[in-house]
Amino acid sequence: SPPDDTTYDHSQLITLVWSTVPVPEGCPGVTYGIEIQWEEPDLGWKVELEVAGLASPSQTFLLVVPGAYRWRVWATTAAGDGPRTGWWHFQLVLQPPPA
């Protein structure tokens, strides 16, 4: 979560949540990586951040630039990185404070 194409209109703290990956018995634990990209007008998608080694299947990020974003995740085990998911998209629209 959030569902694809969600618009955040009042918060810069964005919590992303994904499904866990089952780990076979006897294998070391799984960690997760996440990549967030921001669409820079006229220049295309740019990496906003990439984080690996997350123990939890959720993470909260502070994003300060309004615009279009996309994100994807992957799992890592002792065998290496799994495939990255497809992209999910969201918009950040900062509203001015009430008068």
Residue frames as qw, qx, qy, qz and C-alpha x, y, z in Angstrom:
[[0.000, 0.893, 0.451, 0.000, 0.00, 0.00, 0.00],
 [0.441, 0.415, 0.301, -0.737, -0.84, 2.69, -0.78],
 [0.697, 0.486, 0.527, 0.024, -3.00, 1.65, -3.73],
 [0.487, 0.126, 0.404, 0.764, -1.51, 2.56, -7.09],
 [0.103, 0.519, 0.330, 0.782, -2.03, 6.21, -8.10],
 [0.391, -0.729, -0.485, 0.285, -2.77, 7.50, -4.58],
 [0.208, 0.687, -0.025, 0.696, -2.54, 11.28, -4.10],
 [0.498, -0.474, -0.454, 0.566, -1.18, 12.68, -0.85],
 [0.132, 0.763, 0.254, 0.579, -2.44, 16.22, -0.49],
 [0.351, -0.867, 0.063, -0.349, -1.41, 17.22, 3.01],
 [0.778, -0.552, 0.284, 0.092, 1.43, 15.05, 4.26],
 [0.380, 0.735, -0.560, -0.049, 5.05, 14.64, 3.41],
 [0.340, -0.341, 0.859, -0.175, 5.40, 11.51, 5.54],
 [0.765, 0.225, -0.369, -0.478, 4.61, 8.60, 3.25],
 [0.548, -0.305, 0.761, -0.164, 4.34, 5.05, 4.63],
 [0.626, 0.338, -0.574, -0.405, 4.84, 2.26, 2.11],
 [0.656, -0.222, 0.661, -0.291, 3.81, -1.30, 2.98],
 [0.567, 0.366, -0.632, -0.381, 4.43, -4.52, 1.03],
 [0.954, -0.164, -0.103, -0.227, 3.84, -8.26, 1.40],
 [0.461, -0.616, 0.638, 0.025, 6.32, -10.43, 3.26],
 [0.645, 0.408, -0.615, -0.198, 8.24, -13.20, 1.57],
 [0.915, -0.363, 0.114, -0.134, 8.11, -16.65, 3.20],
 [0.125, 0.686, -0.714, 0.054, 11.51, -18.05, 4.12],
 [0.848, -0.003, -0.520, -0.100, 12.09, -21.82, 4.03],
 [0.766, -0.634, 0.092, -0.045, 12.85, -23.44, 7.38],
 [0.840, -0.235, 0.169, 0.459, 16.54, -23.42, 8.22],
 [0.480, 0.541, 0.154, 0.673, 17.33, -20.42, 6.01],
 [0.251, -0.231, -0.284, 0.896, 18.52, -17.12, 7.45],
 [0.193, 0.701, 0.483, -0.489, 15.97, -14.32, 7.57],
 [0.413, 0.584, 0.451, 0.534, 14.85, -12.14, 4.72],
 [0.127, -0.541, -0.131, 0.821, 15.43, -8.41, 4.39],
 [0.435, 0.747, 0.494, 0.091, 13.87, -5.99, 1.94],
 [0.312, -0.172, 0.198, 0.913, 15.05, -3.24, -0.33],
 [0.268, 0.808, 0.498, -0.166, 13.03, -0.34, -1.68],
 [0.342, 0.025, 0.309, 0.887, 13.61, 2.13, -4.50],
 [0.175, 0.816, 0.445, -0.324, 11.70, 5.38, -4.87],
 [0.388, 0.143, 0.376, 0.829, 11.96, 7.51, -7.99],
 [0.135, 0.715, 0.294, -0.620, 10.68, 11.03, -8.64],
 [0.550, 0.561, 0.471, 0.401, 9.62, 12.23, -12.08],
 [0.233, -0.510, 0.055, 0.826, 11.61, 15.34, -12.88],
 [0.515, 0.755, 0.275, -0.298, 9.64, 17.42, -15.39],
 [0.532, 0.796, -0.243, -0.155, 11.11, 17.19, -18.90],
 [0.096, 0.639, -0.762, 0.048, 13.94, 14.89, -17.71],
 [0.759, -0.018, -0.622, -0.190, 12.15, 11.68, -16.71],
 [0.828, -0.532, -0.160, -0.081, 12.51, 9.42, -13.68],
 [0.251, 0.634, -0.564, 0.467, 15.34, 10.05, -11.20],
 [0.650, -0.253, -0.669, 0.258, 16.25, 7.93, -8.18],
 [0.345, -0.795, 0.049, -0.497, 15.04, 9.73, -5.05],
 [0.357, -0.575, 0.681, -0.279, 16.38, 7.05, -2.72],
 [0.824, 0.095, -0.543, -0.128, 17.25, 3.38, -2.53],
 [0.412, -0.552, 0.586, -0.427, 17.47, 1.53, 0.77],
 [0.744, 0.083, -0.655, -0.099, 18.41, -2.12, 1.37],
 [0.354, 0.096, -0.785, 0.500, 18.55, -4.28, 4.48],
 [0.470, -0.307, 0.139, -0.816, 15.12, -3.38, 5.87],
 [0.029, -0.020, 0.967, -0.253, 13.88, -5.97, 8.39],
 [0.358, 0.436, 0.610, -0.557, 10.23, -4.85, 8.25],
 [0.307, 0.384, 0.710, 0.505, 7.85, -4.95, 5.25],
 [0.032, 0.923, 0.354, 0.146, 6.98, -1.29, 5.74],
 [0.512, -0.129, -0.070, 0.846, 8.85, 1.98, 5.89],
 [0.052, 0.931, 0.327, -0.152, 7.99, 5.65, 6.37],
 [0.557, 0.148, 0.178, 0.797, 9.78, 8.28, 4.31],
 [0.001, -0.784, -0.189, 0.592, 9.87, 12.07, 4.40],
 [0.481, 0.368, 0.498, 0.621, 9.42, 13.44, 0.89],
 [0.106, -0.635, -0.209, 0.736, 9.59, 17.18, 0.30],
 [0.041, 0.237, -0.488, -0.839, 9.31, 17.68, -3.46],
 [0.650, 0.386, 0.386, -0.529, 5.76, 17.73, -4.86],
 [0.387, 0.476, -0.599, -0.515, 5.20, 15.66, -7.97],
 [0.932, 0.092, -0.208, -0.281, 4.89, 12.16, -9.35],
 [0.259, -0.551, 0.785, -0.121, 6.67, 9.27, -7.62],
 [0.897, 0.074, -0.353, -0.253, 6.98, 5.56, -8.21],
 [0.343, -0.578, 0.697, -0.249, 8.32, 2.79, -5.99],
 [0.879, 0.112, -0.431, -0.170, 9.20, -0.90, -6.00],
 [0.561, -0.608, 0.521, -0.208, 10.62, -3.45, -3.57],
 [0.740, 0.293, -0.604, -0.035, 12.63, -6.67, -3.53],
 [0.830, -0.528, 0.146, -0.103, 13.57, -9.34, -1.01],
 [0.363, 0.637, -0.660, 0.163, 17.09, -10.45, -0.14],
 [0.923, -0.365, 0.084, -0.087, 18.08, -13.78, 1.41],
 [0.567, -0.542, 0.540, 0.306, 21.38, -15.59, 1.84],
 [0.683, 0.292, 0.577, 0.341, 20.96, -16.68, -1.81],
 [0.260, 0.035, 0.286, 0.922, 20.96, -13.03, -2.97],
 [0.300, 0.277, 0.120, -0.905, 18.48, -10.45, -4.21],
 [0.441, 0.448, 0.778, -0.014, 15.13, -11.56, -5.56],
 [0.243, 0.453, 0.484, 0.708, 13.51, -9.84, -8.55],
 [0.064, 0.156, 0.235, -0.957, 12.23, -6.32, -8.11],
 [0.325, 0.571, 0.712, -0.246, 8.47, -5.85, -8.21],
 [0.263, 0.625, 0.443, 0.587, 6.67, -3.78, -10.79],
 [0.122, 0.154, -0.184, 0.963, 6.25, -0.07, -10.14],
 [0.138, -0.745, -0.641, 0.126, 3.53, 1.47, -7.95],
 [0.227, 0.431, 0.118, 0.865, 2.81, 5.18, -8.37],
 [0.240, -0.760, -0.524, 0.302, 1.73, 8.04, -6.12],
 [0.218, 0.703, 0.111, 0.668, 1.50, 11.83, -6.23],
 [0.408, -0.466, -0.426, 0.659, 2.59, 14.32, -3.61],
 [0.057, 0.692, 0.290, 0.658, 0.66, 17.62, -3.74],
 [0.339, -0.233, -0.513, 0.754, 1.51, 20.02, -0.95],
 [0.111, -0.813, -0.487, -0.299, -1.42, 22.15, 0.11],
 [0.117, 0.493, -0.284, 0.814, -0.79, 25.59, 1.64],
 [0.160, -0.243, -0.775, 0.561, -1.64, 25.86, 5.36],
 [0.057, -0.760, -0.625, -0.168, -5.17, 27.10, 6.13],
 [0.141, 0.512, -0.048, 0.846, -5.53, 30.87, 6.47]]
